[in-house]
Amino acid sequence: MKTALICGVTGQDGAYLAEFLIQKGYEVFGTTRDAQGKSFVNLRRLGIEEKVAVLSMAPEDFRSVFVTIKNIRPDEIYFLCGQSSVAMSFEQPAETIQSYTLGTLNVLEACRMIDKPIRQYHAGSSECFGNTVGVPANESFPFSPRSPYAVAKASAFWLTANYREAYGLFACTGVLFNHESPLRPYRFVTQKIIQTAKRIAAGSGEVLELGNLEVSRDWGWAPDYVEAMWRMLQQDLPRDFVIATGQTYSLEQFVSATFGQLGLDWRDHVRSNAEFFRPTDILVSRADPSLARIEMGWKAKFGMEEVVSKMLDSDDIVVV
Ligand SMILES: Nc1nc2c(ncn2[C@@H]2O[C@H](COP(=O)(O)OP(=O)(O)O[C@H]3O[C@H](CO)[C@@H](O)[C@H](O)[C@@H]3O)[C@@H](O)[C@H]2O)c(=O)[nH]1
């Protein structure tokens, strides 16, 4: 039986990955900053709360990271920790940058010191590419970060690449484009749209206020994407991959699809409010995930319209 350590197991990706690895027969350990007395909502929603051993680990604290990895001696580590909101990174830039750079460095250093070859997955982000006007971004597309979050993720990406090259570690980064699910917190735009549209359809009479409706993203289905993480660690050689559907839609199209599936015209219920604009934002985010298909046999199963219907179908109550 293989052992996996998921750092950041309580988030959307951590919970789906834990579910996926349990189904694959792994023994799964997970970390969160403070595991004492917490209830793990996402793990409970997936019915796996009792199947994951959750430990406390502070990613920025080397001692905490080292001791956790040394005690568990996992075959695979999935490092998914960090402040994941791009919007919040403008309010908390230092916390965001520290969580990714120090956290990533600590895992890489700890793995160097432990006498076991541990395969590492690091969570990268399409935010690193910035605007991808013209050619869709593949693994050799240059980085042009447009937020403190993206700067932090770019730094973590290069740390991982450097440690792989310098010390021969099996460490790779998945450069994931947006991926959504019912476990998405409300502060991300898709969940805000889905939940508000559902309330409007039920007669709430409210108006959905959003920022820039002209931005575009490549929206995929999060459970698909955790499989790509696992596949990356099953390759013969460590390598970075772009993970996306390959289809880009504007936010207006996402909104239109959501209201349309509820039998409503979005124009009657949605307003753009400058309060939700970011100081800098990615206007166009376009992906070329063909390497993942060629090398790992991975392809996104669901596109934007299906993501919308799956999120609408979920009965989960999201805490606003
Ligand atoms: N959150 C939010 N975003 C809004 C809103 N109105 C418009 N937007 C726009 O909608 C786009 C998507 O925003 P988010 O859902 O917050 O996601 P993100 O910034 O694209 O980042 C997500 O995807 C990255 C790539 O996978 C991830 O790296 C990141 O952690 C996060 O999950 C952004 O251009 C944002 O400005 C709003 O009311 N709320």
Ligand as a Chemical Component Dictionary entry (heavy atoms), coordinates in Angstrom:
data_LIG
# 
_chem_comp.id                   LIG 
_chem_comp.type                 NON-POLYMER 
_chem_comp.pdbx_formal_charge   0 
_chem_comp.three_letter_code    LIG 
# 
loop_
_chem_comp_atom.comp_id 
_chem_comp_atom.atom_id 
_chem_comp_atom.alt_atom_id 
_chem_comp_atom.type_symbol 
_chem_comp_atom.charge 
_chem_comp_atom.model_Cartn_x 
_chem_comp_atom.model_Cartn_y 
_chem_comp_atom.model_Cartn_z 
_chem_comp_atom.pdbx_ordinal 
LIG N1  N1  N 0 -13.798 36.333 -6.988  1  
LIG C1  C1  C 0 -14.461 37.164 -7.814  2  
LIG N2  N2  N 0 -13.997 37.339 -9.067  3  
LIG C2  C2  C 0 -14.690 38.161 -9.902  4  
LIG C3  C3  C 0 -15.843 38.838 -9.505  5  
LIG N3  N3  N 0 -16.294 39.561 -10.553 6  
LIG C4  C4  C 0 -15.461 39.336 -11.570 7  
LIG N4  N4  N 0 -14.472 38.492 -11.182 8  
LIG C5  C5  C 0 -13.359 38.034 -12.029 9  
LIG O1  O1  O 0 -13.486 36.637 -12.251 10 
LIG C6  C6  C 0 -12.182 36.100 -12.562 11 
LIG C7  C7  C 0 -11.986 34.803 -11.771 12 
LIG O2  O2  O 0 -11.820 35.113 -10.412 13 
LIG P1  P1  P 0 -11.725 33.969 -9.284  14 
LIG O3  O3  O 0 -12.885 33.045 -9.350  15 
LIG O4  O4  O 0 -11.486 34.657 -7.961  16 
LIG O5  O5  O 0 -10.480 33.053 -9.721  17 
LIG P2  P2  P 0 -9.019  33.456 -10.261 18 
LIG O6  O6  O 0 -8.602  34.780 -9.777  19 
LIG O7  O7  O 0 -9.024  33.206 -11.738 20 
LIG O8  O8  O 0 -8.094  32.371 -9.537  21 
LIG C8  C8  C 0 -8.474  30.987 -9.402  22 
LIG O9  O9  O 0 -7.907  30.217 -10.437 23 
LIG C9  C9  C 0 -6.481  30.183 -10.464 24 
LIG C10 C10 C 0 -6.046  29.312 -11.642 25 
LIG O10 O10 O 0 -6.352  27.971 -11.418 26 
LIG C11 C11 C 0 -5.962  29.631 -9.130  27 
LIG O11 O11 O 0 -4.549  29.592 -9.122  28 
LIG C12 C12 C 0 -6.478  30.488 -7.960  29 
LIG O12 O12 O 0 -6.055  29.931 -6.710  30 
LIG C13 C13 C 0 -7.984  30.528 -8.029  31 
LIG O13 O13 O 0 -8.472  29.232 -7.789  32 
LIG C14 C14 C 0 -11.184 37.221 -12.220 33 
LIG O14 O14 O 0 -10.772 37.840 -13.432 34 
LIG C15 C15 C 0 -11.990 38.193 -11.380 35 
LIG O15 O15 O 0 -11.535 39.550 -11.477 36 
LIG C16 C16 C 0 -16.324 38.652 -8.167  37 
LIG O16 O16 O 0 -17.331 39.204 -7.741  38 
LIG N5  N5  N 0 -15.594 37.796 -7.370  39 
# 
loop_
_chem_comp_bond.comp_id 
_chem_comp_bond.atom_id_1 
_chem_comp_bond.atom_id_2 
_chem_comp_bond.value_order 
_chem_comp_bond.pdbx_ordinal 
LIG N1  C1  SING 1  
LIG C1  N2  DOUB 2  
LIG C1  N5  SING 3  
LIG N2  C2  SING 4  
LIG C2  C3  DOUB 5  
LIG C2  N4  SING 6  
LIG C3  N3  SING 7  
LIG C3  C16 SING 8  
LIG N3  C4  DOUB 9  
LIG C4  N4  SING 10 
LIG N4  C5  SING 11 
LIG C5  O1  SING 12 
LIG C5  C15 SING 13 
LIG O1  C6  SING 14 
LIG C6  C7  SING 15 
LIG C6  C14 SING 16 
LIG C7  O2  SING 17 
LIG O2  P1  SING 18 
LIG P1  O3  DOUB 19 
LIG P1  O4  SING 20 
LIG P1  O5  SING 21 
LIG O5  P2  SING 22 
LIG P2  O6  DOUB 23 
LIG P2  O7  SING 24 
LIG P2  O8  SING 25 
LIG O8  C8  SING 26 
LIG C8  O9  SING 27 
LIG C8  C13 SING 28 
LIG O9  C9  SING 29 
LIG C9  C10 SING 30 
LIG C9  C11 SING 31 
LIG C10 O10 SING 32 
LIG C11 O11 SING 33 
LIG C11 C12 SING 34 
LIG C12 O12 SING 35 
LIG C12 C13 SING 36 
LIG C13 O13 SING 37 
LIG C14 O14 SING 38 
LIG C14 C15 SING 39 
LIG C15 O15 SING 40 
LIG C16 O16 DOUB 41 
LIG C16 N5  SING 42 
# 
